[in-house]
Amino acid sequence: MSKLTEDQARELAAHVVALTQADQAEAVVFSHDSSLTRFAANRIHQNVAETDTRVSVRAVTGTRTGVASTNILDGETLSECCAAAVAAASSAPKDPKFSGLPSPEPVETPRRASETAESFTPERRAETVRAIVSHSTSDSLSAAGSVASELQVVAVANSLGTGVAMAVSSLRATVLSMGDGDHGGAGWASYFGADQTGLDPDSLGDRAAALALRSRDPVDMEPGKYSVVLAPEAVAEILSFLGYLGFSARAVDEGRSFMSDRLGESIMSEAITIVDDAWAPESFGLTFDFEGCPKKRAPLIENGVAIGPVTDSYWAGRSGRKNTGHALPAPNHLGPVPLDLQIKPGRESMDSLVATVERGVYVTRFHYVNAEDPVTVTLTGMTRDGTFLIEDGAVTKPLKNQRFTQSAVIALNEVLGVTLEREFFETMIGTALAPGLLIQSWDFTGQTT
């Protein structure tokens, strides 16, 4: 079946709520059209498209909750799904701190579904790929990556009267350009946005190819602490882990966050202000959470000071904080999570940051990053696809990819410069609008093989 309209999704959610025989009920409808074109060795090798609609039902009996879901939408299956949610709730443990589903609040739903993203046909994706790979082809490099678009409709309804729906779109393009053999370099570039407005395939392909050529014949570097200039994509990776591990009210209240017992304290550089803001002019995601509550601008770090975490209805009631509208689909083990993170821009350019470094490292992006210590957000991983030595204020030799172990919180307490220009990235938990950063010290532990 085709993707549902906003009205159809809203009606389906309300219908499912009415079918659920429980004290309270909630339904979330996810309906999407997505398409993907993959390429490798400078040629397209895969074109896929998917249309799907899924319904998730949360039933509440007393202080017990249960969840069930289905993507089969006939009447009998929907009734069975609702009954399964009620059965799950009846066998779930009681939660005396659960005070019920949230009451409805007014929600504004601006138009964020781009027609250009919806009309991004296979032919147009092929044209985009052709423009991207042309730069690698002309330089005897091999390019791989993908071009993808999605149009999604989300609707939320509950038995207290909540009923909201919204359509959003996104477009993503990535390219990895590589040379042959042990001496060949690698370069990376990516784009993520609401539509094709900011996508320049020629520029994307040129950036990746230029980095690949410049990365040839990388040299060794002794392990140690170095000043680093992080490109926006590397910064977005850090921001993603901060959001995943530390900006949730659950993590803060359970003592698992770097902000636990430190609210109101200076924990990062004064140059760092982090907010979650679905209403920022640059944002293009949902303006309500998965309980149908309006998302509110949430200051997290302000000029280095820990302000507070994001909440949902459950953790707001449990902690005595206001609900910021950051619920994930039930059930989830994370609690509320920020999905529209951004770092406030500074005044510098990437060139001006590099110009201040006597000896350091330029990092295009990180790869295979994992959390070693969630409380300090100590991350371990490696650099990839464009790592360079900085000497006397200039980017010089390409470096072999470096392993690192570094606390993100400590690193952001040593920020010396922030760029004015920022870029959007899709992360493991949402989106990040990130600038480039100059950090005084970053701990490189060795190089990759």
Secondary structure as the mmCIF struct_conf table of DSSP 4:
data_model
#
loop_
_struct_conf.conf_type_id
_struct_conf.id
_struct_conf.beg_label_comp_id
_struct_conf.beg_label_asym_id
_struct_conf.beg_label_seq_id
_struct_conf.end_label_comp_id
_struct_conf.end_label_asym_id
_struct_conf.end_label_seq_id
HELX_LH_PP_P HELX_LH_PP_P1 SER A 2 THR A 5
HELX_RH_AL_P HELX_RH_AL_P1 GLU A 6 LEU A 19
BEND BEND1 ALA A 22 ASP A 23
STRN STRN1 GLN A 24 ALA A 40
TURN_TY1_P TURN_TY1_P1 ALA A 41 ASN A 42
STRN STRN2 ARG A 43 THR A 61
TURN_TY1_P TURN_TY1_P2 GLY A 62 THR A 63
STRN STRN3 ARG A 64 THR A 70
BEND BEND2 ASN A 71 ASN A 71
BEND BEND3 ASP A 74 ASP A 74
HELX_RH_AL_P HELX_RH_AL_P2 GLY A 75 SER A 91
BEND BEND4 ALA A 92 ALA A 92
HELX_LH_PP_P HELX_LH_PP_P2 PRO A 93 LYS A 94
TURN_TY1_P TURN_TY1_P3 PRO A 96 LYS A 97
BEND BEND5 LEU A 101 LEU A 101
HELX_LH_PP_P HELX_LH_PP_P3 PRO A 102 PRO A 104
STRN STRN4 ARG A 112 ARG A 112
HELX_RH_AL_P HELX_RH_AL_P3 GLU A 115 GLU A 118
TURN_TY1_P TURN_TY1_P4 SER A 119 SER A 119
HELX_RH_AL_P HELX_RH_AL_P4 PRO A 122 SER A 138
TURN_TY1_P TURN_TY1_P5 ASP A 139 SER A 140
STRN STRN5 SER A 142 ASN A 158
TURN_TY1_P TURN_TY1_P6 SER A 159 LEU A 160
BEND BEND6 GLY A 161 GLY A 161
STRN STRN6 GLY A 163 MET A 178
BEND BEND7 ASP A 180 GLY A 181
TURN_TY1_P TURN_TY1_P7 ASP A 182 HIS A 183
STRN STRN7 ALA A 186 GLY A 193
BEND BEND8 ALA A 194 GLN A 196
TURN_TY1_P TURN_TY1_P8 THR A 197 GLY A 198
HELX_RH_AL_P HELX_RH_AL_P5 PRO A 201 ARG A 214
TURN_TY1_P TURN_TY1_P9 SER A 215 SER A 215
BEND BEND9 ARG A 216 ASP A 217
STRN STRN8 VAL A 219 VAL A 219
STRN STRN9 GLY A 224 LEU A 230
HELX_RH_AL_P HELX_RH_AL_P6 PRO A 232 GLY A 246
BEND BEND10 PHE A 247 PHE A 247
STRN STRN10 SER A 248 SER A 248
HELX_RH_AL_P HELX_RH_AL_P7 ALA A 249 ASP A 253
TURN_TY1_P TURN_TY1_P10 GLU A 254 GLY A 255
BEND BEND11 SER A 257 SER A 257
TURN_TY1_P TURN_TY1_P11 PHE A 258 ASP A 261
TURN_TY1_P TURN_TY1_P12 LEU A 263 GLY A 264
BEND BEND12 GLU A 265 GLU A 265
STRN STRN11 SER A 266 SER A 266
BEND BEND13 MET A 268 MET A 268
TURN_TY1_P TURN_TY1_P13 GLU A 270 ALA A 271
STRN STRN12 ILE A 274 ASP A 276
TURN_TY1_P TURN_TY1_P14 ALA A 278 TRP A 279
BEND BEND14 ALA A 280 ALA A 280
TURN_TY1_P TURN_TY1_P15 PRO A 281 GLU A 282
BEND BEND15 GLY A 285 GLY A 285
BEND BEND16 THR A 287 THR A 287
STRN STRN13 PHE A 288 PHE A 288
TURN_TY1_P TURN_TY1_P16 PHE A 290 GLU A 291
BEND BEND17 GLY A 292 GLY A 292
HELX_LH_PP_P HELX_LH_PP_P4 CYS A 293 CYS A 293
STRN STRN14 PRO A 294 PRO A 294
HELX_LH_PP_P HELX_LH_PP_P5 LYS A 295 LYS A 295
STRN STRN15 ALA A 298 GLU A 302
TURN_TY1_P TURN_TY1_P17 ASN A 303 GLY A 304
STRN STRN16 VAL A 305 ALA A 306
STRN STRN17 VAL A 310 VAL A 310
HELX_RH_AL_P HELX_RH_AL_P8 SER A 313 SER A 319
TURN_TY1_P TURN_TY1_P18 GLY A 320 GLY A 320
HELX_LH_PP_P HELX_LH_PP_P6 ARG A 321 ASN A 323
BEND BEND18 GLY A 325 GLY A 325
HELX_LH_PP_P HELX_LH_PP_P7 ALA A 327 LEU A 328
BEND BEND19 PRO A 329 PRO A 331
BEND BEND20 HIS A 333 LEU A 334
BEND BEND21 PRO A 336 PRO A 336
BEND BEND22 LEU A 339 LEU A 339
STRN STRN18 ASP A 340 ILE A 343
HELX_LH_PP_P HELX_LH_PP_P8 LYS A 344 PRO A 345
BEND BEND23 ARG A 347 ARG A 347
STRN STRN19 GLU A 348 GLU A 348
HELX_RH_AL_P HELX_RH_AL_P9 MET A 350 ALA A 355
TURN_TY1_P TURN_TY1_P19 THR A 356 THR A 356
BEND BEND24 GLU A 358 GLU A 358
STRN STRN20 ARG A 359 ASP A 373
TURN_TY1_P TURN_TY1_P20 PRO A 374 VAL A 377
STRN STRN21 THR A 378 GLU A 391
TURN_TY1_P TURN_TY1_P21 ASP A 392 GLY A 393
STRN STRN22 ALA A 394 PRO A 398
STRN STRN23 LEU A 399 LEU A 399
STRN STRN24 GLN A 402 SER A 407
HELX_RH_AL_P HELX_RH_AL_P10 ALA A 408 LEU A 412
TURN_TY1_P TURN_TY1_P22 ASN A 413 ASN A 413
BEND BEND25 GLU A 414 GLU A 414
STRN STRN25 VAL A 415 GLU A 426
BEND BEND26 MET A 428 GLY A 430
STRN STRN26 THR A 431 GLN A 447
#
